């Protein structure tokens, strides 16, 4: 073995494209830093204001516990309904957007375009659109979560489908099985553990997202939290923040245990 095999790799001159990309990133970083007006005075002032908020928020007030609990239940219901419906819709879209289950490129392109639109637009923007379209309340939040879940789940479902072992699929096709038979006899059984795990992640994501959808009027505890913050009732707001924190931790722990059982 030659000595060169033990020599560390030397740095090479970056390509022109890499230098241009680095320059663009550096420009936007410096521009963003300047536009943000980041100063020590503002940072220390923010720390002071945060401490003032904490002083006014403690101890948390439990006077509006019942409305907050009802709003938290509504938040969970929004997340649950939105996730279940979104997962159900995501599965056929994932099948239609995967190469090994849909050989027709135009169909795949249309499905992937729909998923990209659902995934690219932030959920708060979707919530604003649906609040304008159908009015305030949990229905706008549910539809927002459905769209967000489709964008999230379809991507991972499709990747899992394309990674599947082709043996069982080809075996069913060789026996003359129909397209629907191949999907139900090969694709779904192989992907079920992964689909379930991804769906649980989607539910966790939906619960966290649903807590802030109320800030734009899409129902749930976010509306109660927004009202308390706007009225400067920080002790009530802290109670709701703690409630959200506990609820999210409990749901994540339950979801984690279920995923471990699946593995």
Secondary structure by P-SEA (a helix, b strand, c coil): cccccccccccccccaaaaaaaaaaaaaaaaaaaaacccaaaaaaaaaaaaaaaaaaccccccaaaaaaaaaaaaaaaaaaaaaaaaaaaaaaaaaacccccccaaaaaaaaaaaaaaaaccaaaaaaaaaaaccccaaaaaaaaaaaaaacaaaaaaaaaaaccaaaaaaaaaacccaaaaaaacccccaaaaaaaaaaaaaaaaaaaaaaccccccccaaaaaaaaaaacaaaaaaaaaaaaaaaaaaaaaaaaaaaaaac
